């Protein structure tokens, strides 16, 4: 699990990473927010009771670029995460757009630390 803080708001978005099944499993990420009626009507609400802003494959950012995220628990966390197409989806989200009318969002994030939740 991880979270993203929305600039110029008090909003923290919960996010998680799950793994597909099978020999060649890969990580899928989901970032969520409290649902609006429009979100529910669009079918964005999931089993968590929240709605998806973004979901997709996640990559690890290391000193050598982007690579497959490692699923072994004993592996140290990467320097950052790459969330392809997140920036475009996030800037269209009303809460971000209203608080950051001239703002932009990127697909690459630096990890700032770990904590138990």
C-alpha positions as CSV (number, residue, x, y, z in Angstrom):
1,X,0.0,0.0,0.0
2,X,1.0,3.6,-0.6
3,X,-0.7,7.0,-0.8
4,X,-0.5,10.1,-2.8
5,X,-1.0,13.6,-1.5
6,X,-3.0,15.9,-3.8
7,X,-1.2,19.3,-4.0
8,X,-3.0,22.3,-2.5
9,X,-5.6,20.1,-0.7
10,X,-5.7,18.0,2.4
11,X,-6.5,14.9,0.3
12,X,-4.5,11.7,0.6
13,X,-5.4,9.1,-2.0
14,X,-5.1,5.4,-0.9
15,X,-3.3,3.2,-3.4
16,X,-2.2,-0.4,-3.6
17,X,-0.2,-2.8,-5.7
18,X,-1.5,-6.4,-6.4
19,X,0.1,-9.1,-8.5
20,X,-1.5,-11.1,-11.3
21,X,-1.5,-14.9,-11.0
22,X,0.7,-17.3,-12.9
23,X,4.3,-17.9,-13.8
24,X,4.8,-14.5,-15.4
25,X,2.9,-12.4,-12.8
26,X,3.3,-8.6,-12.9
27,X,2.2,-5.8,-10.6
28,X,-1.0,-3.8,-11.1
29,X,-1.6,-0.6,-9.2
30,X,-4.8,1.2,-8.3
31,X,-5.3,4.7,-6.9
32,X,-8.7,5.5,-5.4
33,X,-10.7,8.4,-4.1
34,X,-14.2,8.8,-2.4
35,X,-16.9,8.3,-5.0
36,X,-19.2,10.8,-6.5
37,X,-22.6,9.9,-7.9
38,X,-21.1,10.3,-11.4
39,X,-18.3,7.9,-10.5
40,X,-20.7,5.3,-9.3
41,X,-22.8,5.7,-12.5
42,X,-19.7,5.3,-14.6
43,X,-18.9,2.0,-12.8
44,X,-15.7,3.2,-11.2
45,X,-16.6,2.0,-7.7
46,X,-14.8,-1.2,-6.6
47,X,-15.1,-3.6,-3.7
48,X,-13.3,-1.1,-1.4
49,X,-16.2,1.3,-1.6
50,X,-13.9,3.8,-3.3
51,X,-13.6,4.8,-6.9
52,X,-10.6,4.4,-9.2
53,X,-8.8,7.4,-10.5
54,X,-6.1,5.3,-12.2
55,X,-5.2,1.6,-12.5
56,X,-2.5,0.0,-14.5
57,X,0.9,-1.8,-14.5
58,X,3.6,-0.3,-12.2
59,X,7.3,-0.3,-12.8
60,X,10.2,0.3,-10.4
61,X,12.5,3.3,-11.0
62,X,16.1,2.6,-10.3
63,X,19.4,4.3,-11.0
64,X,19.3,2.4,-14.4
65,X,15.8,3.4,-15.5
66,X,12.5,1.6,-15.3
67,X,12.3,-2.1,-14.7
68,X,9.9,-4.8,-13.6
69,X,8.9,-4.4,-9.9
70,X,10.2,-7.3,-7.8
71,X,7.7,-9.4,-6.0
72,X,10.0,-10.8,-3.4
73,X,9.3,-9.4,0.1
74,X,13.0,-9.3,1.1
75,X,13.8,-7.0,-1.8
76,X,14.4,-3.3,-0.9
77,X,11.9,-0.8,-2.2
78,X,12.9,0.9,-5.4
79,X,13.9,4.6,-5.6
80,X,10.6,5.4,-7.2
81,X,7.6,4.2,-9.1
82,X,6.5,4.7,-12.7
83,X,2.7,4.7,-13.2
84,X,2.2,4.9,-17.0
85,X,-0.6,7.3,-18.0
86,X,-1.3,8.4,-14.4
87,X,-0.5,12.1,-15.1
88,X,-3.2,12.4,-17.8
89,X,-5.9,10.7,-15.7
90,X,-5.0,12.7,-12.6
91,X,-5.1,16.1,-14.2
92,X,-8.6,15.4,-15.4
93,X,-9.8,14.5,-11.9
94,X,-12.0,17.3,-10.6
95,X,-10.4,17.7,-7.2
96,X,-6.9,18.1,-8.6
97,X,-8.0,20.4,-11.5
98,X,-10.0,22.7,-9.1
99,X,-7.1,23.0,-6.7
100,X,-4.4,23.3,-9.4
101,X,-6.0,25.0,-12.4
102,X,-2.6,25.5,-14.1
103,X,-1.1,22.3,-12.6
104,X,0.2,19.2,-14.3
105,X,1.0,15.7,-13.1
106,X,3.7,13.2,-14.0
107,X,3.9,9.5,-14.2
108,X,7.1,9.1,-12.2
109,X,7.2,9.3,-8.3
110,X,10.0,9.3,-5.8
111,X,9.4,7.2,-2.7
112,X,9.8,9.2,0.5
113,X,9.8,6.4,3.1
114,X,8.0,3.4,4.5
115,X,5.7,3.0,7.5
116,X,3.5,0.3,8.9
117,X,-0.2,0.9,8.5
